[in-house]
Amino acid sequence: MYYIFNYKCNKREVNKMEKVRMNKICYHEYTIEKMSKTREFYHFNDRNSKGERIEIEFTKIENDYKGHLINLWYKEGFIKEKLENYWHVEVYVYDEKGNCCGKYNPQILTHGTKINFDWILEATKENKKRILNEIIKRTYDCEIKNK
């Protein structure tokens, strides 16, 4: 078992630490740090061929008021259906010197800062797995089987 510090642990707390089991995707190990009911970090332990290590932040965004941005995206035709919630993703990439930048995020179009609306998905477990698999594929240049 691995222990991750957790400020807001909804489960049983062990000295403000949450028990986290090691997970694997495409032979890449990671741990999950649950920050709150709607926010998690995925910490990957290994590096890709460029010497980079990644951390992924998933935040469930609720469409809880009329003026929410997701409603504008729907109204303007950027997304096909009105969503009650969606996953917001940040991918933090650390080089060997510890410098951090954002890369490999399917929600951001390559070579820019524009949103890739094809990856604005409802906040379900299946869609989180789909986004996670795409990030792994982009980071480690591997195909994920059994999507």
N, C-alpha and C positions, 0 to 999 in steps of 0.2 A: 504494500500500500504506500501511496505517496500522500503527503499532506500539503495543502495549499492554504495560505492565509486568506481568510474570508471576512470582510467587514460585516456583511449582512447575510448570514447563513440561515436559510429557512428550515434546514434540517437540523438534526441534533448537533450541537456544537461541542468540539473537543478542544478546549483552550483556545477558542476563537480560530480553530483550524477546521477545515472540511476534509474528510477522507475522499480522495479522488483516485480512481483506478486508472491505470495506464491504458490508453486506447491505441488502436493502430488502424491506419488506412494506407493501403498500397505500401506496406512495410515501413511506414513512417509513424513513429510514436508521438503521442501528444497527451497532455492532461487538460482537463476542463476546470476552469475557475469560475464558479457561479458568484457573480457580484451582487445580483438582486434577482427578483422574480423574472425580469425581462432582459437581463444583460449577462452575457457570458464571454469569457476569454478562452481561446484554445491556444495552448502553448506547445509548440512543436520543438522537439529536442534535437533533431538532426538538422544538418545543413544541406542545401542543394549543391549542384555542381559549380555554382558561382560563389560558394562559401556563405550563402545567406541562410538565416534562420527566420522563421515567421511566427507571428502571433496574430490571431484573428479575433476580432471583437464582433459579436452578434448582439444586436439590440432589437427587441421587438417594439415596433412603433405602432401605437394604436391610433386609429382614425376616430378621434373622440370629439371633434367639433367641426362645424360646417365649413370654416375657413381653412381647414387643414390642407397642406400642400398636396397630399395624395388626391384630394378632390379636384384640385386644379389640374393635376396631371391627367386625370380621367376626363374632365371637361374639355381639355385641349387636345385629347386624343393620343396622348403619349402612352397611356396604358389602356388595355382593352376592356377591363372591367373595374368597377368600383370596388376597392378593397377595404375591409374592416380593419386590417392591420397588415404590416409587411416587415420583412427583415431589412434592417440597415446594417451594412457590413463595412468594417475597416480592416485592412490588412497592413500590419506593421512588419516591415522587412528590415532585419538587422544584419549589417555586414560583419566581417571578422573583427573590425575595430570598434564595433558597438554603435556605429552610426545608423540612424533609423530613417526610413523613407516609406512611402506608400507605393505598392506595386501589386500586380497579380489579382486585383479586385475586379471580378466580372461586372460589378455594378458601375464601373467607371470605364469609359471608352479608352482604348489604347491611345497613347500619345496625346492625352488631353485631360481636361477636367469636366467633360460632359458626361451626363448620366446615360448609362446603357439601360434603357427601360425594359429590355427583354429579361433582365435579371432583378427587376423589382417584383418580388414574389410574396404571396401571402405567407404569413408567419406560421408555417406548419413544420412539424418534424421532418417530413419528406422534403420540403423545399429547403430547409436548413442543410440537410444532407446533400441535396443537389448542388447548392452553392458551395459547400465545403469541398465536395468532390471536384468541382471546377477549379477552385483555388489550388488544390493539391496538384491537379493536372498541370496548371500553369506554372506552379512553383517548381515542381520536381520532374516535369516532362514525362509523366507517366499516365497511362490509361487506367481508369478505375473500372473494375469489373463489378457486375451486379449492382448497377446504379439503381 
